[in-house]
Amino acid sequence: MFKLAIDAGHYLKTAGRRVSKKFDSNQTREWVLNDRVARYIAQYAGDYPIEILRVDDTTGKTLVGLQARCDRANRWEADFYLSVHHNGGIAGGKGGGIVAYGYKKPFTYRDELYNACVAATGLRGNRAKPLVSKGFHVLKHTGMMGVLMEYGFMDSATDAPVILTEEYAQKVAKATLEAIVRVAGLEKKKEDCCNVEVRILKNGASGADVRAMQLLLAANGCKGKMDEKKYGSFGSKTEAAVKQYQKKMGLEADGVCGGKTWGALLGVTG
Ligand SMILES: [Zn+2]
């Protein structure tokens, strides 16, 4: 399992960290936006072999200090640290956009996360430098690779209306998670499946798997002299049919249905 430590920056009551009043009468707190993105990331991570640890307080009520966040991630031996933020800006500067911070080289994660989020939302960073190498506490004092994302400016006329929407949170969460998955080389968990156990079958065997093998042999034009009424038991006629199929497939014609023969019959090899 890939261990992903996430912190929603700040906490519910951090002073000043909120969306400008002119864009949002509720003056939504930064932590609320950060928490929402973090939750979507955790939700989407369910499709992958990823474990999540939130290192801030998920109720937002208490402020977990920066070093405590690092300690939690370090103790847990996380593989990656993601710090989720929205930019406070300087009260209405021009433009806005997403900014990604990395500290440890190489900056593959930082750049991939940034590119993926911009591609998903169009919120290209045009106020600040969009790709930054800076030693924020949580990036400097964690032992694993990490990125601090600022998902848009809370004081920007362009960004504020967008970053307040649920849809935006979903888009950046999905883009972020998928970029992490790509860089880490993770694969989606397999869909729910029905497992069928098959044995190595040879002359003398009987059972449902023998019958399944015989049906597959026949479907592949290797029925030979097998009698459908006797499907379920493996005799010399079945052995001949297995050999016929093995020759046809370029496999060793030993008349035993083992891994390679099963693989060919089920279409899961080659
Ligand atoms: Zn912040």
Boltz pocket constraint, residues with backbone or C-beta under 6 A from the ligand:
constraints:
  - pocket:
      binder: B
      contacts: [[A, 9], [A, 10], [A, 17], [A, 30], [A, 84], [A, 85], [A, 86], [A, 87], [A, 88]]
      max_distance: 6.0
